[in-house]
Amino acid sequence: MASYQIVHDLLVGFPAADTGVAYFYSPGTTTPIVIYGDSSGTAQTNPVTLDSNGAARVYLSQLARMIVQDANGATVWDGTINAQQDATVATTSTAFSAATLKAALDTALTKFGGQDFQYVPSGSWVGMSPKAWMNGVVRNVMAYGSVGATSINDGVTPADAAIAAAIADAQANGASDVFLPPGTYLLNSPVAINTTGVTIRGAGAGVTTIKINSATNNGFVVTSASGVRFRGLTIIAATATTGAAITTNSGGMTLDDVTTTTSVDKALVMTGSSNVTVQGNCSLAGATYAVSATTVSQLTIVGGVYNGGTASIITSGCTGVAVIGANAFLMTFDAASSGVAVVGCTGSLVFSGAQPTGFFQRGNGIDGSTITVATGATATAIDLSLGHEFLINASSGGAGTVTVPDPTKLPSSTTRNYFLTVKYRNAAGGAVTWAFSGTKFVHVGAAVPANTALHTITVLYLWDGTVFREISRGDTLT
């Protein structure tokens, strides 16, 4: 029951404010509050008119700001009253550790930073309620399960509807993150995402797990969306599935700290997408492919582990592909792709047909290739986009001459510190003389390599902007 306490200062009166008025507001504001004419809580008009002694009988149930004005409207007093009452009214709610109403409200002010439970994060931010602030930042999927249902992260209760509802609610109210606390979330159907700027965020790969409960379904299907991010998740299938963990035809998507297993057929499938980035501590595996990209522009893969039964990373008709520092056992690129760079990776690389236009690779476990040729024939030209070390193997035909044409994909005229190693190996059959049909290989004293059976001549060249000039030569047994 509310307690009503008389305003003693006004009961005594303000002689300077005879026949004036007294206003009552919330502390520190000009927001009027309810005032009372007696101790039983009978409301009266705010402001009150003062008598000839500047006095009136007013009761309050809260801390208040009182402004007293004279008959001409001049303020004669402005201050906070009823502080004693707020400090003595006891709280009976177990939700408060404070013993009095004043202490509870003062604690709330300290915690939230603003009056009336307004949240003020810092500086001059306009206050907002904690609920409004939290709703503007994140949606926790645990709040979207059916009332009375068991926990949706138990790996048994279907969670797809709750995840979809959290995503829809986040998008409708301007939030960016949908958070999945630790646990396992069972998907009976794919989760469709067609929103802008939403992040599906788990508590970490191996901590938050998405389990696809179908032999054919995909996990997440991103369609006509942008700025979608997946972070801190593991995606698996309850049984081997022909579906993918994530599929997309949209732009601006990012994967970070995402793990899949070979229980899914493919980890990430992209078709017609743009500006897709796979980064951080990703470990993507699929029964067929880890990453499959078709007509994707601007695909960047940085770090991580990629493993698939047929290929780790396969692209078709893609432009602007960069794979940097990845551990991928096999990467496949087709002739319809262009602008592909593979740098500092481990694993193997193959072309499906001719190599992509503008292909570049450096510092990989795939640095270089072998060219096999019979004596009396012309070797295939060295393709410098494949690396910096090549072996030309004269494997059959007996003694004779092998013709070496100029390399293709030459460095630019301004490139320096470009070294090329060529091993001229005579496998068997007698002495071989190596002839050069072009002008791009220049040997010391114009002496071309020549070797007897089972010897290898290794020549190190340096590009001077126009030709490759020999800087060292060695002879070893094959």
Secondary structure, 3 states (H helix, E strand, C coil): CCCCEECHHHHHCCHHHCCCEEEEECCCCCCECCEECCCCCCEECCCEECCCCCCCCCEECCCEEEEEECCCCCEEEEEEECHHHHHHCECCCCCCCCCEHHHHHHHHHHHHECHHHCECCCCCCCCECHHHHHHCCEEEHHHHCCCCCCCCCEEEEECHHHHHHHHHHHHHCCCCEEEECCEEEEECCCEEECCECCEEEECCECCEEEEECCCCCCCEEECCCECCEEEEEEEEECCCCCCEEEEECCECCEEEEEEECCCCCEEEEEECCEEEEEECCCEEEECCEEEEEECCEEEEEECCEEEECCEEEEEECCEEEEEECCEEEEEEEECCCEEEEEECCEEEEEEECCCCECCEEECCCCCCEEEEEECCCECCCCEHHHCCEEEEEEEECCCEEEEECCCECCCCCCCCCCEEEEEEEECCCCCEEEEECCCCEECHHHCCCEECCCEEEEEEEEECCCCEEEEEEEEEEC
